[in-house]
Amino acid sequence: MLGPRLLSRAAVQHLCDGGYTCVLWNSVPRDWEDPTGWPERALTDLRARDWTLLVLHDIPSGAMRALPDFLARARDAGAELTAELPPACVPIRRGRLVGSLDGLVAD
């Protein structure tokens, strides 16, 4: 999960100086470890918050075979799939610090 080793102060400075946007996540259902069980964890995360940015990995674990069923179940549960990003997951936008990096930057 996200923690103090995610970013260094130098990385934050580089992102800001370069006008970059930093997009983080708030759900990692561990699809690489459990190719068949991750959809349940992902659905639990979707129910737990108003806006979930879910990270999945397209690696040869076989986890993506569950994706079509997960998407159908998410939609059936009322989830809206969108390309918009939750503001809480975008702490740096176009080089400006617009959100909290508390607990994410190594000292």
C-alpha positions in Angstrom: 0.0 0.0 0.0 1.0 3.6 0.0 3.5 4.6 2.5 6.5 6.9 3.3 8.7 5.3 0.8 6.4 6.1 -2.1 8.1 9.5 -3.0 11.3 11.2 -2.0 11.4 15.0 -1.5 13.5 15.1 -4.7 10.9 13.3 -6.6 8.2 15.7 -5.5 10.3 18.6 -6.4 11.0 17.1 -9.9 7.3 16.5 -10.5 6.5 20.1 -9.5 9.3 21.7 -11.4 8.5 19.7 -14.5 4.8 20.6 -14.4 3.8 16.9 -14.0 0.7 15.4 -12.5 1.0 12.6 -9.9 -1.9 10.1 -9.8 -2.0 7.7 -6.9 -4.6 5.0 -6.0 -6.7 4.0 -3.1 -7.4 0.3 -3.9 -5.0 -2.5 -4.7 -6.8 -5.9 -4.6 -3.6 -7.8 -4.9 -4.5 -9.4 -8.2 -1.0 -10.6 -8.8 -1.1 -12.8 -5.7 -4.6 -14.1 -6.1 -5.7 -14.2 -9.7 -9.2 -15.6 -8.9 -9.9 -13.9 -5.6 -9.1 -10.3 -6.3 -12.5 -9.4 -7.6 -14.1 -9.9 -4.1 -11.5 -7.5 -2.5 -12.0 -5.0 -5.3 -15.8 -5.1 -4.9 -15.4 -4.6 -1.2 -13.2 -1.6 -1.8 -15.8 -0.1 -4.3 -18.5 -0.4 -1.6 -16.2 1.2 1.1 -15.7 4.6 -0.5 -17.5 7.1 -2.7 -14.7 7.1 -5.3 -12.2 4.3 -5.9 -9.2 4.4 -8.1 -8.4 0.7 -8.5 -5.0 -0.6 -9.6 -4.9 -3.9 -11.6 -1.8 -5.4 -13.2 -1.8 -6.8 -16.8 0.8 -9.5 -16.1 0.7 -13.2 -17.1 -0.8 -14.4 -13.8 -4.2 -15.0 -15.3 -5.8 -12.4 -13.1 -7.3 -10.5 -16.1 -9.5 -13.5 -17.0 -11.6 -12.3 -14.1 -11.9 -8.8 -15.4 -15.0 -9.1 -17.5 -17.0 -10.7 -14.7 -15.6 -8.1 -12.2 -16.7 -5.2 -14.5 -20.2 -6.7 -14.9 -20.5 -7.2 -11.1 -19.3 -3.7 -10.4 -21.8 -2.2 -12.8 -24.6 -4.4 -11.4 -23.6 -3.0 -7.9 -24.1 0.5 -9.2 -20.5 1.5 -9.8 -19.9 4.1 -12.5 -16.7 3.5 -14.5 -15.1 6.7 -15.5 -11.8 8.1 -16.6 -12.2 11.0 -14.1 -9.8 10.8 -11.2 -10.7 11.2 -7.5 -9.3 14.5 -6.3 -7.8 12.8 -3.3 -5.7 10.6 -5.6 -4.2 13.5 -7.5 -1.9 15.4 -5.0 0.1 17.1 -7.7 -1.6 18.6 -10.8 0.4 20.2 -13.6 3.2 20.9 -11.2 1.1 22.4 -8.4 0.7 20.7 -5.0 -3.0 20.5 -4.7 -3.5 17.7 -2.2 -1.9 16.1 0.8 1.3 14.0 0.6 1.2 13.3 4.3 2.7 10.0 5.1 3.9 9.5 1.5 7.2 11.3 1.4 10.4 9.9 2.9 12.2 12.2 5.2 
